[in-house]
Amino acid sequence: MERAVPILPADDLAEARRFYVEHLGFSMLFEASEDGRVGLLGLERGTIRLTVDCPMSGHGRHACVAFEVDDADRYYEEWSRRVDVLRPPHDEPWGARTFDLLDPFGNTLFVMGPTKGTGE
């Protein structure tokens, strides 16, 4: 199997762990840190994998990652109870149902699934 795993910049691994694990329901795959604040955090939820890097020097900041899911509304219902979401799900003219939110470090999490009523 081949896959791409986004690496998102962060300022504090403990805050990233709280946001992604406690609020968004990700599981930890690994944590490489001596103090719990600086290092790497590997995360997984279903088939979605992320790495959080703190501090991520030499790369860009304010990244965007798209999560392709089977039901954007289900994720919205779960996550909007726990974190602020920028906008509710809506059908895009290009054929996806989307919503997005920001993590505590300004990275955009763009969630997209099938449009409502397509059954796909």
C-alpha positions as CSV (number, residue, x, y, z in Angstrom):
1,M,0.0,0.0,0.0
2,E,1.2,3.5,-0.8
3,R,-0.1,6.6,0.9
4,A,0.9,10.2,1.6
5,V,1.0,11.3,5.3
6,P,0.8,15.1,5.8
7,I,3.2,16.7,8.3
8,L,1.6,19.6,10.0
9,P,3.5,22.3,11.9
10,A,2.7,23.0,15.6
11,D,4.0,25.1,18.4
12,D,3.2,22.7,21.3
13,L,2.9,18.9,21.1
14,A,0.8,18.7,24.2
15,E,-1.7,21.1,22.7
16,A,-1.7,19.2,19.4
17,R,-2.3,15.9,21.3
18,R,-5.3,17.4,23.2
19,F,-6.8,18.8,20.0
20,Y,-6.4,15.8,17.7
21,V,-6.8,13.0,20.3
22,E,-9.2,14.4,22.8
23,H,-11.3,16.6,20.5
24,L,-11.1,15.0,17.1
25,G,-10.8,11.3,18.1
26,F,-7.5,10.5,16.6
27,S,-5.3,7.7,18.1
28,M,-1.6,8.1,18.8
29,L,0.7,6.0,16.7
30,F,3.8,7.4,18.2
31,E,5.3,10.3,20.1
32,A,9.0,11.2,19.9
33,S,9.6,13.8,22.5
34,E,11.7,14.2,25.6
35,D,9.5,16.9,27.2
36,G,6.0,16.3,25.7
37,R,6.1,19.7,24.0
38,V,8.8,19.5,21.3
39,G,9.2,16.6,18.8
40,L,6.9,14.5,16.6
41,L,3.5,13.1,17.1
42,G,2.0,10.4,14.8
43,L,-1.8,10.2,14.6
44,E,-4.4,8.0,13.0
45,R,-8.2,7.9,12.7
46,G,-9.4,5.1,10.4
47,T,-7.4,5.4,7.2
48,I,-6.4,9.0,7.9
49,R,-2.8,9.5,9.1
50,L,-1.0,12.7,10.2
51,T,2.3,13.6,11.7
52,V,2.6,16.8,13.8
53,D,6.1,18.4,14.0
54,C,7.0,20.8,16.7
55,P,8.8,23.0,15.8
56,M,8.7,22.5,12.1
57,S,11.5,24.7,10.9
58,G,12.6,24.9,7.3
59,H,9.2,24.0,5.9
60,G,6.1,26.1,5.4
61,R,3.6,27.2,8.1
62,H,-0.2,27.3,8.0
63,A,-0.6,24.1,6.0
64,C,-3.8,22.6,4.6
65,V,-4.7,18.9,4.6
66,A,-7.8,17.4,3.0
67,F,-9.6,14.5,4.7
68,E,-11.6,12.4,2.3
69,V,-14.4,10.8,4.3
70,D,-17.5,8.8,3.5
71,D,-19.9,11.2,5.3
72,A,-18.9,14.8,5.9
73,D,-22.0,15.5,7.9
74,R,-21.2,12.8,10.4
75,Y,-17.8,14.3,11.0
76,Y,-19.3,17.8,11.3
77,E,-21.8,16.6,13.8
78,E,-19.1,15.0,15.9
79,W,-16.4,17.6,15.6
80,S,-18.6,20.8,15.8
81,R,-19.6,19.7,19.4
82,R,-15.9,19.7,20.4
83,V,-14.2,22.4,18.4
84,D,-15.0,25.6,16.4
85,V,-15.8,24.9,12.8
86,L,-15.4,27.6,10.2
87,R,-18.5,26.8,8.2
88,P,-21.1,24.0,8.1
89,P,-21.1,21.4,5.4
90,H,-22.3,22.4,1.9
91,D,-22.3,20.9,-1.5
92,E,-19.5,22.3,-3.8
93,P,-20.2,22.9,-7.5
94,W,-17.3,20.5,-8.2
95,G,-19.1,17.6,-6.6
96,A,-18.1,17.2,-3.0
97,R,-19.7,18.1,0.3
98,T,-17.2,20.0,2.4
99,F,-16.5,21.9,5.7
100,D,-13.3,23.1,7.3
101,L,-11.8,24.0,10.6
102,L,-8.5,25.3,11.9
103,D,-6.3,23.5,14.4
104,P,-4.7,25.5,17.2
105,F,-1.7,26.3,15.0
106,G,-3.6,27.8,12.0
107,N,-3.5,24.7,9.8
108,T,-6.7,24.1,7.8
109,L,-8.4,20.8,8.0
110,F,-10.6,20.5,4.9
111,V,-13.1,17.7,5.2
112,M,-14.8,16.4,2.0
113,G,-17.2,13.6,1.3
114,P,-19.9,12.7,-1.3
115,T,-22.6,15.3,-2.0
116,K,-25.8,14.8,-0.1
117,G,-28.2,12.4,-1.7
118,T,-25.6,10.8,-4.0
119,G,-25.3,7.7,-1.9
120,E,-21.7,7.3,-3.0
